[in-house]
Amino acid sequence: MDAGGRCVMKMDHHCPWINTCVGHFNHGHFTAFLASAVGGCCVSSIILISWVANVLSLKPLPFPPPPVYTLILVVFSIGLSIGVVLAVGMLLYFQMLAIIRNRTEIEDWILEKSRYRRDDTDTKYVHPYSKGWHFNISQVLTWDCIPVGDGITWPVIDGCNQYTLTREQLAQKLDKRKRARRYRIIKATSGSKFPIGHGFGVFFHPLCTDEPRIKLDIDDIVVVTRWKKYWLFGEKEQKDGENTKRVRGWLPRPCAVEYIKLKNVCDLQTRKIIYSIPICVHITFFLYIFTLKRRLRHICHVIYT
């Protein structure tokens, strides 16, 4: 499902530059768009660099010398063209790699988690849709950029079927539910990507992901499924009467503590009594127990010797 709440067949990623998701029906068009941008900027870079070289050379020019501001604008345009070649060229490289392997970014993430699940076993997960680089390319890159197939049924390798990836994803979701932990929010979060009031560690370690950061209030409960040093990823538990829309995303780790549900009222009263005792009383009590234990040990030693 994309950022707009729509289901996209063979979704690869959501691209903010074209304001839509890259999937089955537009993957070829998107790749052609990237290739055209890189090719066009390469041609413009060569032309502009050649023009600047002729202007700065000592040879006589076949045209009037350009003003200084024109030369500055051309040099600036060269920098922009080279920047597009490098940035968009890197994106084109990853898209071509995904087409050759016949794996989307989401499937890459599923494959990585499948390897993690099988680290201590002899079994190995095999991606069902990769049938060789030539076949994979022919499924996406055609002369009219219209992909092969209907986006629902896919050619698979021997030993796999249409639901191999689905079963693996369901197994991963089951494992995620088993290791999930409930956290209680002790400090409100704003949902900012660069939060200021949660420590230097959180501020100087932003996440390199387009996943959302969620806004939470104190005493909200979040079911956490992913942990990082300074961030947590989870889903907010909806209270009675709240909006039924799922709220999932990242939150700063210092804002939450693991939530332990008490079994009965007696446990709650005991917890309140313990928390109400000053810390100095706790320290005095533990020192007294430690000293008493040493004395008893000494007495037993004297008696038995």
N, C-alpha and C positions, 0 to 999 in steps of 0.2 A: 504494500500500500504506500502511496506517495505522500508528500507533505500536505497535499490538498485533500486527503482522505479518499482518494480514488484507487481502485485496484488496477495496476498496470502489468500487462503480460510481459514476462521476462524482464522485469525492471532491473536496470543496472545502477542508476543513481539519479538524483534530482539535480538538474543543472540550473543554477540561478541566472546564468547568462542568457539562456533561451527561455527561461521561466516555465519550464515543463520538465517532465521526467523522460529519461532516455530508456527506451524499452524495445520490444520486439519490432514494432512497426516503424520506428524512426531511428533505430541504431545505425543503419546504413547511411541515412541522410545526415545524421550527426557526425559520423566519421568523415563523410565527404565534405561537410562544412569545415571540420578541423583541417583536413588536408588542403582545402582551398585557401584557408586563412594562412596556413604555414607557407604554401607555395607562393601566394601573392606577396606576402611580406618578404620572402627570399628574393623574389624578382625586384621588388621596390628597393630593397637594401642594396642589391648589386647596382641598380641604375643610379641611385643617389650617391653611393660611394664613388662610382666612376665619375659622376658629375663633379663632386667635390675635388677629386684627384686632378681633374682637368683644370678646374678653376685655380687650384693652388700650385699647379705646375708653372714652369717658366716659359712654356710654349705659348705662342700667340693664340688667343681664343677666337673661334669663328663667330662669336656673339659678344655683345657689349658686356663688360665686367659687371656682375651682380652687386647690389648693395650689401653692406655688412649684415643687415637684419635678415636678408634672404639666406645668406650663408648660415647664420645662426639657426634659423628655422629648419633648414635642410639637415644640419647636424642633429638637431633635436628629433626630427622625423626618422633619421637613421637609428637613433637610440630606441625609439618606440618600435620600429620594425624589428630590430634585433631582439628586443624584449618579447614581442609577440612570437617570434620564431622559437625562442627558448621555452617560454611558458606554455604556449599552445602546442608546441612540438612535443613537450613532455607528456601532456595530456593525450595527444595523438598516439604516442608510443604505448601508453597504458591501454588505450582503447584497442589498438591493433593486437596487443598481447592478449587482451580478453577475448577478442574474436578468434585468434589462432587457437586458444585453449578452449573456446566455447564455454567460458565461465564469466558470469557477471560479478560485480563487486560483492553482491549479497551472497552469491554462491561461493566466492572465495572465502568469505567469512565463515560460512557453514563448513567448508572443507577444512579450514584451520581448526575449528572447534572439534571436528571429527577426529583429526589427528591427536588433539589433546585428550579426547575421551579414550583413545586406544593406545596411549603411551605404554601402559603396563600389560598389554595383551598382544597376542600374535596376529589378531585380525587387522585388516586394512580396508578402509573405505575407498571405493573406486568411483570417481565421478562418472555418471552414466552417459553424459551427452557428448563427450569428446571422442570423435571417431577419426582423428587424424587432422593435421593442419589444413590440408587442401580441401577436405570435405567441410571443415568448420568455416573456412573463409567463404566457400561457395554458398553457405546458408545465409550469410549476412550481406556480403558485398556483391551486388549484381549491377548490371549496366544501368538499370532504372532505379536502383537503391531500394527496390521493393523486396522484402525478405521472402525466403521460401517457407512455406508452411502456414498454418493458421494460428500459431502461438499457443495452442492448447496441447496438441499431440506432437511429440518430438522423437526423432530417431535416436535410439539408445544402443549402447554396445552390448555384446553378448553377455548374458549373466545378470543383466539389469532389466528393469521394466520402468513404466511411466511413474511409479510411486517410490522408487528407490530414494530419491532426494527428499521426498515428503516424509517418509518413515524416519530418515536420519534427522530431519529437522524436528519432528515430534519427539524423538528420543532426547535430543538436546534440550528441548523445552522442559521435558520431564526432569532431567538432571538439574536444570536451572531452578525449578520449583523446589527440589529437594534441598539445595544448598542456600536457598533464599533466607534472609534474616530480616526481622522487623526492627526498624529504628524509629525512635521518637525525636522529633525536632525540638531542640532546646534554644535555638536562636533563629529568628525569621530570616528567610532567604528572599532575595529580590529577583532571582532569575537572570542576573547579569552574567555575561561571559567573563568579565573582569571584576569580580566583587572586591570591594575595598575593605570592608569591616570584618573580614574573616581571617586575617593574618597575612604576612608576606608570602608564606608558602603557597597559599591558594592563589594570590594575586599574580605571582611570578611563575606559576605553573599552569597556564591556561590549557584547556583541552583542544587538541587539533582534530576536531570532529564537528560536523554540522548537526549533531543531535542536540535537542533543545536542553536548556537549563530551566528548571521549574521553580516557580515561586511558591513558597510554603510559609505557614504560620506556626507559631509555637504550639506544641502538643499534637501536631499532625503526625500521623503514622505513615511510614514509607516502607514498602517491602523492597529491600535492596538485593540485587542479583549480581552486581559488578562492583568491584572495589579497586580503587587506586589510592596512592599515598595521600593525596589531597582532595579526592573527589569520590563520590558514591553515585551509582546509577540505580534508580529504583522507580517504583510506581506508587503513587499516593493512594492510600486506602480511603475510599469514599465514605463520608458520614451520611447518616440518614437525612434525606431531604436535599442533598447536594446534587450537582449536575452529574449525570451518569457518564459523561465523556471521560475516557481514561487520561490520566495525567502522568506522563512518564518522562524522565529526563535525568540530567545530572544535577547534583547539589554539592556544595562544599562539605567536606567531611567534618570539620570542626562544629558544624551546626547540628549534628545528630549524634545520639548515643544509642547503643543497642538496647532494644526494649525487651524486658523480661516480664512476662505477665505473671502476677502473683496468683497462687492457687486459691486462697481463701481470704476472708476478712482478717483472720488472726495474723497471717503473714503481712498484710497491709499495716495493721496496727504495730506489729513488731518493727517493720521497716521505718515507720514514722518515728517510733521511740528512738531507734538507733540513730536516725538522721538528726534528731533534736538534741542529742548529747554533744557537747562541745568536743572538738578534736583533742584538747589537752586531757580530757577524761579518758578518751580512748587510749592515748599514749600511756597514761599512768596505769591503766588497767593491764595493758599488755606487758609493761615493765614489771608489774607486781607478779603476774603469772610466770614470767620468765625467771624472776628471782626465786619464787617459790619452788619452781621445778628444779633449780640448781640445788636448793637446800635439801629437798627430798632425796635427790640423787646422792648428796653427801651423806645424809643420815643412813641410807641403805648401804652405802659403801662401808661406813663405820660398823654397822651392825653385823654385816656378813664377813668382816675381816677381824 
